[in-house]
Amino acid sequence: MIAFYPPSSQSPNAAVIVTDAPIPMEHKEIKPCIELEPFIHSFWELKGGESDRQWERNFPDGCAGLVLNLGDTCITDNGADNMEFGKTYVVGAMTSFKDSFITSDTHLVGVCLKPAAFSIFYNYAAQNELTDNTVEFEKTHSFNMDKILKDPANYLNRFFTDRIRKRDNQLQSVLENIHSSNGQLSIYELAKRNFTTVRQLERNFKTHVGISPKGYSNIVRFQNALNLIKNSDGKRSLLDIAFECGFYDHSHLVNEIKRNTGRAPTQINLSHFSKAEKM
């Protein structure tokens, strides 16, 4: 999804922007209030730079989110969808990379939810109906453009605090198991540890996360591998990293990186990984 936010236990590689060019765009992020921290990674804002005309690529992280477009029409979903001025969109969990076209007139404000947190605030649709899609929200669910322009952080904190429908994430324990193992536990083991069946676990993940527990585990494993590659500064072989992350061999890791990023490991410019500024 289009999101810029710092690393967390639920989204280990979500702190990065990956692009093929220098990054003149302005992006800011801020953590939500304490009451919302269990459910929301961050609020974020992106503005295109003066000379921007570039495709910006985002990698899957298993998180849904919301976006309000405050600028010109933004092309997203690899060119398949447009986000129009003044409208709010819900962005489902991604199973592969997504490209959005950033220009000097791009201005987006968004919210990155934690996995399975969408139903904390909305009684809208099963998350598997939104997977890999960007869907315009009805006005009753949308952000107020005037209020968000005045004070985005305060408005969004109030907006979501007032919308809390429940306070328990029934998949929290499973998600913690997945992240603590860097995605290497089998689905059978996850079900066993959480006193449920594989079938029920898969049903709950599709409803609340949008992807299967195996698919989500694969995303976590891929992001862990990408972080190890980034932090190794070329001092570790891909084979070594592949084994540490639970891949069969070098080729298995390379194929997984290609599937999630559209590029081979050598084509990913890791020097452009950057943290967002404070809002």
C-alpha distance (Angstrom), angle and dihedral (degrees) to the residues before:
residue distance angle dihedral
M1 . . .
I2 3.78 . .
A3 3.75 99.8 .
F4 3.77 141.4 133.9
Y5 3.78 116.5 -166.2
P6 3.80 140.9 134.2
P7 3.80 126.0 -91.5
S8 3.78 117.2 -81.2
S9 3.77 139.3 171.7
Q10 3.79 88.9 -97.1
S11 3.79 99.3 45.8
P12 3.81 112.2 29.0
N13 3.80 98.7 177.7
A14 3.77 99.7 33.6
A15 3.80 94.2 105.0
V16 3.76 95.6 80.0
I17 3.73 142.6 89.2
V18 3.78 116.5 -159.8
T19 3.77 119.9 -163.7
D20 3.79 138.3 150.8
A21 3.80 94.5 -124.6
P22 3.81 139.7 45.4
I23 3.80 111.9 -70.6
P24 3.82 111.2 -117.7
M25 3.81 91.8 156.1
E26 3.80 118.0 109.5
H27 3.76 116.7 -127.2
K28 3.80 129.1 174.6
E29 3.78 133.3 -177.4
I30 3.76 137.3 -171.7
K31 3.77 133.3 -175.4
P32 3.80 117.8 -117.1
C33 3.79 123.6 -113.0
I34 3.82 117.8 -75.7
E35 3.80 92.6 -98.7
L36 3.82 90.9 58.6
E37 3.82 99.0 40.4
P38 3.83 94.1 94.7
F39 3.80 89.8 58.6
I40 3.82 108.5 28.8
H41 3.81 129.7 54.6
S42 3.79 96.0 -163.8
F43 3.76 151.1 -47.4
W44 3.79 114.1 -111.0
E45 3.79 142.0 -173.3
L46 3.80 129.5 -159.5
K47 3.80 128.2 -168.6
G48 3.78 124.2 -180.0
G49 3.80 118.2 -121.1
E50 3.79 124.1 -117.0
S51 3.80 94.0 -96.0
D52 3.79 98.4 33.4
R53 3.79 119.5 138.8
Q54 3.78 104.6 138.0
W55 3.77 143.9 120.1
E56 3.79 112.3 -111.5
R57 3.80 116.4 -156.0
N58 3.80 125.0 -149.5
F59 3.77 125.2 -167.4
P60 3.83 125.0 -139.3
D61 3.80 116.7 -90.0
G62 3.82 103.0 166.9
C63 3.81 93.0 -112.6
A64 3.79 130.5 122.8
G65 3.80 121.5 -147.7
L66 3.77 148.8 168.9
V67 3.80 130.1 -114.3
L68 3.81 132.5 -166.0
N69 3.80 115.8 -161.9
L70 3.82 112.1 -141.3
G71 3.81 95.2 167.2
D72 3.77 140.6 48.0
T73 3.80 120.8 -39.8
C74 3.81 108.3 -64.6
I75 3.79 120.2 -146.6
T76 3.81 110.8 -140.4
D77 3.82 143.3 157.4
N78 3.81 91.4 60.2
G79 3.79 90.6 -55.1
A80 3.81 96.0 -49.3
D81 3.83 98.2 106.6
N82 3.80 140.6 35.7
M83 3.79 127.0 -147.0
E84 3.80 108.8 -149.6
F85 3.80 130.1 -149.0
G86 3.80 116.2 -81.9
K87 3.79 95.9 9.8
T88 3.80 129.7 118.2
Y89 3.80 120.7 -138.3
V90 3.77 134.6 -167.1
V91 3.79 113.0 -139.8
G92 3.79 116.6 -155.8
A93 3.79 126.3 -143.1
M94 3.80 113.2 -74.3
T95 3.79 126.3 -127.2
S96 3.81 94.1 -171.5
F97 3.81 139.5 11.2
K98 3.79 122.1 -57.1
D99 3.81 128.1 -154.6
S100 3.81 125.0 -151.4
F101 3.80 125.6 -175.7
I102 3.81 112.9 -123.8
T103 3.81 120.5 -161.0
S104 3.80 134.6 171.4
D105 3.83 88.3 -92.6
T106 3.80 95.9 53.0
H107 3.80 114.2 119.9
L108 3.79 119.0 165.3
V109 3.80 132.5 168.7
G110 3.76 118.7 -167.4
V111 3.77 151.0 164.3
C112 3.78 125.0 -132.3
L113 3.78 110.1 -152.1
K114 3.77 124.1 -156.8
P115 3.81 117.4 -111.5
A116 3.82 114.2 -71.9
A117 3.82 91.2 5.9
F118 3.81 98.5 111.1
S119 3.81 93.0 88.2
I120 3.81 89.9 52.8
F121 3.82 86.8 74.7
Y122 3.80 106.8 19.4
N123 3.77 139.1 46.2
Y124 3.78 91.3 -160.5
A125 3.79 119.5 117.0
A126 3.77 141.1 -34.6
Q127 3.78 108.1 -82.3
N128 3.80 93.8 -124.0
E129 3.83 86.8 66.8
L130 3.82 88.3 61.4
T131 3.81 100.2 41.2
D132 3.83 112.3 133.4
N133 3.81 90.3 -3.1
T134 3.79 136.9 111.9
V135 3.80 109.2 -148.1
E136 3.81 128.8 -173.9
F137 3.79 111.6 -118.6
E138 3.79 123.5 -132.6
K139 3.82 114.8 -106.6
T140 3.81 91.4 -108.3
H141 3.82 88.9 63.8
S142 3.81 97.1 36.5
F143 3.80 130.6 105.2
N144 3.81 121.9 -106.0
M145 3.80 104.7 -112.6
D146 3.82 96.6 -156.7
K147 3.81 93.9 49.9
I148 3.78 94.1 45.2
L149 3.82 91.1 52.4
K150 3.81 91.5 54.2
D151 3.80 98.3 49.9
P152 3.82 114.5 -9.5
A153 3.81 98.8 -178.6
N154 3.80 96.1 47.5
Y155 3.80 92.4 43.9
L156 3.81 94.4 48.8
N157 3.81 92.8 46.4
R158 3.81 90.3 53.2
F159 3.80 93.3 41.3
F160 3.80 94.4 55.8
T161 3.81 97.0 35.3
D162 3.80 88.6 57.6
R163 3.81 90.7 49.1
I164 3.80 99.7 53.9
R165 3.81 105.7 129.6
K166 3.79 97.4 175.3
R167 3.77 136.6 -2.5
D168 3.77 104.5 -141.7
N169 3.79 125.9 85.6
Q170 3.79 104.3 -154.9
L171 3.80 91.1 -158.0
Q172 3.80 96.3 49.6
S173 3.81 95.1 104.6
V174 3.82 92.0 48.1
L175 3.80 91.7 48.1
E176 3.80 90.6 50.8
N177 3.82 89.9 51.1
I178 3.80 90.8 51.3
H179 3.79 94.0 49.3
S180 3.79 96.2 42.6
S181 3.81 88.6 55.3
N182 3.82 93.3 41.4
G183 3.78 89.1 -120.9
Q184 3.79 96.3 -55.8
L185 3.82 101.3 117.5
S186 3.80 116.9 102.9
I187 3.79 118.1 -117.3
Y188 3.80 88.9 -116.6
E189 3.81 90.5 55.9
L190 3.82 91.2 47.2
A191 3.80 90.8 52.1
K192 3.80 91.8 46.6
R193 3.80 94.0 50.1
N194 3.79 91.2 49.9
F195 3.80 97.3 44.7
T196 3.78 96.5 -117.3
T197 3.79 138.9 105.3
V198 3.79 126.4 -97.0
R199 3.80 90.1 -117.7
Q200 3.81 93.5 51.9
L201 3.80 91.4 45.6
E202 3.79 91.5 52.1
R203 3.81 91.0 47.6
N204 3.80 92.4 51.1
F205 3.80 93.0 47.8
K206 3.79 93.7 50.9
T207 3.80 90.6 48.4
H208 3.81 99.2 44.4
V209 3.83 105.5 23.3
G210 3.80 101.3 26.1
I211 3.79 97.2 -128.6
S212 3.80 135.2 65.0
P213 3.82 121.2 -89.0
K214 3.80 88.1 -112.0
G215 3.79 91.2 51.4
Y216 3.79 91.4 48.9
S217 3.82 91.5 47.3
N218 3.81 89.5 51.6
I219 3.82 90.2 53.5
V220 3.82 91.2 51.3
R221 3.80 91.0 47.7
F222 3.82 91.9 48.3
Q223 3.81 92.1 49.5
N224 3.80 91.4 48.8
A225 3.80 89.7 52.7
L226 3.80 91.1 48.6
N227 3.80 91.0 51.5
L228 3.80 91.2 50.1
I229 3.80 90.6 50.6
K230 3.81 90.4 48.7
N231 3.80 94.4 48.2
S232 3.80 96.4 42.7
D233 3.83 93.1 69.1
G234 3.78 88.9 -146.4
K235 3.81 93.3 -57.4
R236 3.81 94.9 114.9
S237 3.77 127.5 60.3
L238 3.80 120.9 -120.7
L239 3.80 87.9 -121.9
D240 3.80 91.0 58.1
I241 3.80 91.6 48.3
A242 3.81 91.2 45.0
F243 3.80 92.0 56.5
E244 3.81 93.0 45.6
C245 3.81 90.7 52.3
G246 3.79 94.9 47.8
F247 3.80 99.8 -104.5
Y248 3.80 118.6 143.1
D249 3.78 95.1 -124.4
H250 3.80 145.9 -34.8
S251 3.82 93.4 -68.5
H252 3.80 92.7 51.7
L253 3.81 90.8 55.4
V254 3.80 93.5 45.3
N255 3.80 91.9 50.2
E256 3.81 91.3 49.6
I257 3.80 91.5 50.6
K258 3.80 90.6 49.3
R259 3.80 91.6 49.5
N260 3.80 93.2 51.0
T261 3.80 99.7 38.2
G262 3.80 106.5 23.2
R263 3.79 88.4 -125.9
A264 3.78 140.3 86.8
P265 3.84 115.4 -111.0
T266 3.81 90.8 -103.7
Q267 3.82 90.6 55.3
I268 3.80 95.4 56.8
N269 3.79 110.0 95.4
L270 3.79 100.4 -143.0
S271 3.81 91.9 -179.1
H272 3.80 87.4 76.7
F273 3.79 93.8 62.7
S274 3.79 104.8 117.1
K275 3.77 140.3 165.1
A276 3.77 120.1 -121.6
E277 3.78 122.8 -111.5
K278 3.76 122.5 -111.5
M279 3.80 114.6 -92.7
